[in-house]
Amino acid sequence: MAHVVTCFVRERGKVLLTRRSDAVGTYRGRWAGVSGYVEADPTEAEDDARRELREEVGLTDGDLELVRTGETVAVEDEGGSFVVHPFLFESDTREVTTNEELAAVEWVDPTAMLERETVPRLWETWRRVAPTVETVREDRTHGSAWISARALEALRDAAAEADGADSDGAPARVDVLDTARDLRDARPEMAAVANRVNRVVAEGAGQDAGPDCLVRRAIEAIEAAFEADAEAARTAATRLREAEATAVATLSRSGTVRQAIAGLTAADSAVSELLVAESRPECEGVAVAEWAARETNAGVTLTTEAALPTALLAPEVDAVLVGADSILPNGDVVNKTGTRVLALVARDLGVPVYAVASKDKVRPAGASDGENDDAQASAPDVESPPERVYDGDADVSVHAPTFEVTPAALVDGVATEAGLLDGEEVRSIAAEHAGNATWEA
């Protein structure tokens, strides 16, 4: 039985489908991912996957990030017997260069696989690497904007399968709503996950609506989410340009902050220095510093939170930009531990602090809105792995909260797709999100 790879390449929620040409030996004219034979040890099929991506569509390791390797799929039909090794890659470009094995390529929503003539079991192969409730719940690498998009993809795929399995919609609709509940509750610390799922269900799951309506709304919501995050990043970059910032400090790993930094450190930008705090104990800031050193024109300095009081002076930082996992209705910012220390130091030095977040990161009104609570009481009860702080044998307990609350008084503005929000605008958005969350009532 031959071993083959199937690579799904995703960019902003769309995946690359390829139509096989007459130059290939099997499944001519059918749609597939980027595929090819495993030429050596099947346990090292990733090497073959990357080779096929280079040869068939011209995507190199520099263009791609491996997201997930899936369990194999066995295929047996008139075309042959194959063991398919699925891979999912994230791409930073949609520019591809095809070879003679491909007759056409398209960037499409993955549910298009259900409507086209494809190689055998392509949708099942996709589902082996596609986002699920479990991957949304367990992701400790990406920020909330990225994870919320994955939650919408998981909801879309569940609705697509339900739509195909049940024509009258009633039992299938119940199953999809169960998935929606699980996704909504998967990451309570990340408001965007619940808000985006709630909006799709509230707008697409009326009493007479079938799963197909949820599929359409989820696809629209994925596209809107990416645009909202990008526009929030543009708002932040514009604000810092207006402030004539030349040195910016940040911490942790936020995709929206990275978009803003990319714009701020372009060749024609005045921002030439970037200070990145490690964001202990999991040190996500290290990857941000490496990315900035590789992808931007700025000089990059990596520091610890303990060293921030001196690090902000050399070079002299004139703006702080952080992400947000949630914005409370009172304007407090919930983000990775270390944000509050950074904001306090910045206040003492007279440096403005901005959080960048889409409006979907505002927590619904009534959900621990913090109006009368101790600030830290509104932070989600999530701990970093204790061994990141201490892995010795002594009888030592570890306190390593992943998130904390930075009071609104320490934040000069929240940059969103609608501009810099004031307190009244945040409260209005929180009320809207609360209304979407009542779809079960």
N, C-alpha and C positions, 0 to 999 in steps of 0.2 A: 504494500500500500504506500503510495507516494505521499510525502509531506510537502505542504505548500503553506505560504504565508498570505494572509489578507490584511492589508494595512488600511485603516480608516484614518484619514487626515481631516482634522476639524479646525475651522477658523471662524470665530464669532458665531458659533452654533450651527454653521453649515458644514457638511462633509463633502469630500471630493469623491464623486462617482466617475468611473471610467467605463467606456464601452469598448469591448474587446474587438480587435480588427480581424480581418481575414488572414493576417500573418501569424496568428496563434493557432495552436493545435487543437484546442478545446473551447467549447462554449462561445463560438464566434458570434459577434453581434449582441451578446448579452452584457448587461451592466454588472459591474463588480467594484470592489475597492481596488487598491494597487496590490497586485498579486504576482506570485511567481513561486518557483520550486525552491525547496530547501536543499541546498547542494552539499551540506556536510552534516554535522551532528544536529539532530532536531532540538536538542536541549539548548542550542545556541542559535535558534532561529531568528533572534533579533538581528544578528548580523545580515542574514538574508533579507529581512524586512528593510533594513536601511539601504542595502544594495539595490533592491527593487525600486525604492523611492527615488534614488539617484538616477537609475537608468531609465525608468518609465516616465517620471514627471519632473525630474531635475531638482528635487528637493534634497538638500544636504543636511547634515547634522546641525549646522548653524541655523537652519530654518525651523527646526523641529524640537519638540520636547516630548519624550515618551511619557504618556499619561498612565497607560495600563496595558498589561498583557493578560489575555483571557484564556480560559480553559479551551482546549481543542474541540473541534467539531468534526465528526466523521461524516463523510459524504460517499455514497455509493449509488451510482446510476449508470446510464448508458455511456456517459462521458468518462467513466473510470471510477477508481476507488482512491479517496484522498483523506488525509488527516490535515485539517485546516488549523493553522496557528493564528489567532486573531491578535491584532495590535491596534491601539489607539494612540495617535500622535496629535499634539497641538501644534499648529503652524502659525507663524507670524506673517504669512503672505499667502495670497491666492494666485500669485504668478507662477505658472508651471510651464515646463517645456516637455512635450511628449515625444515618445519614440514610435517606431513603426508598429508596435504591438497594440496601440490604442487608436481607435477610430474617432473618439470624441471624449471630452471630459466636461463635467458640470459640477458646480458647487450648489448643493441642494439641501433641503431639510431631509434628515435621515428617513422620515416616513415615506419619502418618494420610493424607497426600496419596495414598499408594499404594493406599488402601482405599476412597476416596470417588470419587464422580463429580465431576470437577473440570473447569475450563476446560482447553483443550488444552495439553499439554506443561508442566503446572504443576510436576511434579517436576523436570523438566529445567531449568526456569527457576530453581527453588530451588537446584539444584546449581551454577548459575553464580555464586552468591554464598555458598554454604554453606562452612563450614570444610573445609580439606583438609590433607594432610600439608605442602604448601608454605606455606600461610598460618600453620600452627602453627610451622613452622621459621623463618619470616621475620618474625614479629611482634616488633617492638622497642618497642611502645607500651604494651602491657598487662603486668600482673603475672602470676605463675605460676598463681595460682588461676584467673584468667580464661582463660589459655591452656590449662590442663589441661582445663577444661570444653569448650573448642573441640576438643581432641584426642578426647575422648569422643564428641562429636557427629560428628566425621569417621569414627570407627570405627563408630558406629551406622549412618550413612548407607551406608558401604561394605558392611556386613553386610546392610542392607535390600535393596540392589541385588543382592547375591549370592543372597539368599534368593528374590528374585523371578525371577532368571535361571536357577536350577538347582534343580530339585525334589528331587534325591537328596542334595544338600548336599556331596558329597565334593570335586569340583573347586573349587566356589565357596568352600568352607571354607579351602582352601589360599590362595586369592586374598585372603581377608579376613585371614588370619594374616600374609600379606606386608604388608598395610596396617598391621596392629598392630605389626609389627616396625619399620616406618618411623616410625610415630608414637612408639613407645617411645624411639627413638633420636634423635628430632628435636630435643629440647632437653635435652641431658645436664646442663646447669646447673640445671634445674628438676626436682627430685625428684618433685613431684606429677604431672607429665606421665607419666613412666614408671610410677610406682606405681599410678596410677589405670587406665592401660591394662592393666598386668599383672594387676591384680585382676579386671577384666572378663574377660580371656582365661582366666585360671586358673580362674575360677568358671563360665564360660560356654562353654568350648570343649573339653569332654571328647571322648573318642574317638567317641561316638555322637551328639554334639550338632551340629546344623546351624546355619547363620547366623542363623536366627530366634531361637535361644537367646542369641546374642551381641547381637542387637538389644534383647531384653528386658533383659539385664543392663546394657547401656550406658545405656538409658533410666533404669533404677533408679540407676545410678552417677552420672548427671548430677544427678538430684534430690538424692541423698545428698551429693554434693560441694558443692552450693550451701548445703545446710543445715549441713554441717560448717564451712564457711567463715564462715557467719553466726554459728554458735554459738561459734567461736573468737573472733570479734570481740566477742561478748557477754561472754565470759570476760575478755578484756582490759579492756573498759569497766568491768566489775564490780570488777576488781582495782584499777583506778585510782580508782574512786569510794571504795572502802574505804580507800585510802591518802590520801583527801581531796586529790587533785591538783587544782590550779587552773590550772596552766600546763604544757602538754605540748609536747615537741619531737619532730619526725619528719623523714624525708627520703625521697626517691624516690617511686615510684608503686606503691602496694600497694592493691588493692581491699579486702582484709581490714582494713587499717589505716583506710581511709576509712570502712568500716562502723563500726568502733570509734569513730572520731572523731565521726561523725554522732550516735552515742549519747551520747558524752561532752559534746557541745556543745549538747544539746537545751535547751529553755527552762528546765527544772527542774534542770539540771546545774550543778555548781560550777565546771567547767572553762570559763574565760572567755578564755584566751589560748592561741594556737597558734603555735609557732615551726617554720618549715619550711626545711630546708636545700635549696639548689638541686639538689644531687646531680649535680655536674659529672662528665664534660664534656657529657652529653646533657641535663642540666637538667630531668629529669622532675618535680622538686620544684616547678617554677614552675606547672605545671598543677594540682598538688595545692593550692598556695596560692590559686590563682584559684578552684578549686572550693570550698575552705573559706570564702573571703571571700563567695562567692555563696550558698552553701547552708547555712552554719552561723551560730550566734550569737556565735562567738568573734572576738576581735580577732586578726588574722593578721599575722605578721611573716615576711618572706622574707629569708634570709641566705645567705652562702656558707659552705662548710665551713671556710675559712680564718678566718672571723670567729666560729666557734662558741664559742671560750673566753669571749668577751665577750657574745655574743648570748644565751648561757644564763643570763646574769645580769641581763638587762634586756629583758623582765621576768624575774624569777627563776624559772627552770624547775624544777619539782619532780618530773617524770617524763619518761622518754624511751620512745617506742613506735615500733618499727620492724617491717617485714615480714620475710619470709625466703623466699628462693628454695629453700633446702634447710636442714635441720638435720642435722648429722653425728651418727652414733651416739654420739659422745662428748659431745654437747651443743653443739659449736661451731655458730655461725650463719653460713651463706653468704648474703650479700645484696649489694646494690648497693654499689660502692666509695663510701666516705664513712661507712659504718656504723661501722667500727672507730674512726675519728677521733671520731665522735660519742660512742661508748661510752667511749673513753678520757677525753675531756673530762668526761663525766658522772661517771665514777668519781672523778676528781680533785675534783669538786665535791660528791661524796656524793649524787648523784642516781641513783635506781634506773633500770635499763634493762630493758625487757620486749620480747620478740619475740612477734608474734602470727602463728600459722600452724596450719593443720589438721595432724592427725597424718600425713596423706599426704605432707607435705613432709619427713618424716624419711627420710634416705637409707638404702637397704638396707644391712644389715651386710655388710662385706667390700668395699663400693664406696668406696674411699678414705676409710675411716672416721676417719682422722686421729689415731688413738691414739698413733702414734709418729712421725708426720710433722711436718715444719715446717708451721705453720698455713697459709701461703699455698699450699703444694703441693696442698691439697685444694680450692682454688678452681678453677672451670672456666676453661679457657683461651679466654676470650671477650674481644675488644677492642672498645671503642667506636670509631666512625669517627675516624681520626686527624685529619681536617680540622676536627673539633670542637675540637681543641686547638691545632693550628697548620696554616695553609693557605698559608704563605709559600713563598719560593723558596730559602731557605737550606738547607744540608745538615744538617738537624735531624731526628733520629729522635724518635718519639712513643711514650711509654709510657702507655697509657690502658686498663687492665683494667676490664672492666665489673663484675666481681664480686670480692669479697674475703671472707676468713674473719675473723669476730669470735670470739675465744676464749670458751668457756663461762664462764670466770672473770669476764668483763666483763658477763655477762647475768644478771639477777636471776631471770628466769623465762621459760619459753616458754608462752604462753597458747594452748591448743587447745580443741577441742570437748569434751575430757575434763578440762578444768581446767588448772592449772599443772602441768607435768610435771617430775618429778625425773629424775636420771640413769639410774636403773634402768628407769623407764618408757620413756625414749627408746630404750634398748638393746633392750627387749622389742619395741617397735614396729619397730625396724630389722630385727630377726630375722624378724618376720612378713612385712615387705615382701620380704625376701630369699627367703622361701619362695614367694611369689607370682611372683617373677621366674624361677622354674625351670620354667615351663610348657612350654618347648621341650625340656627334658631328656628 
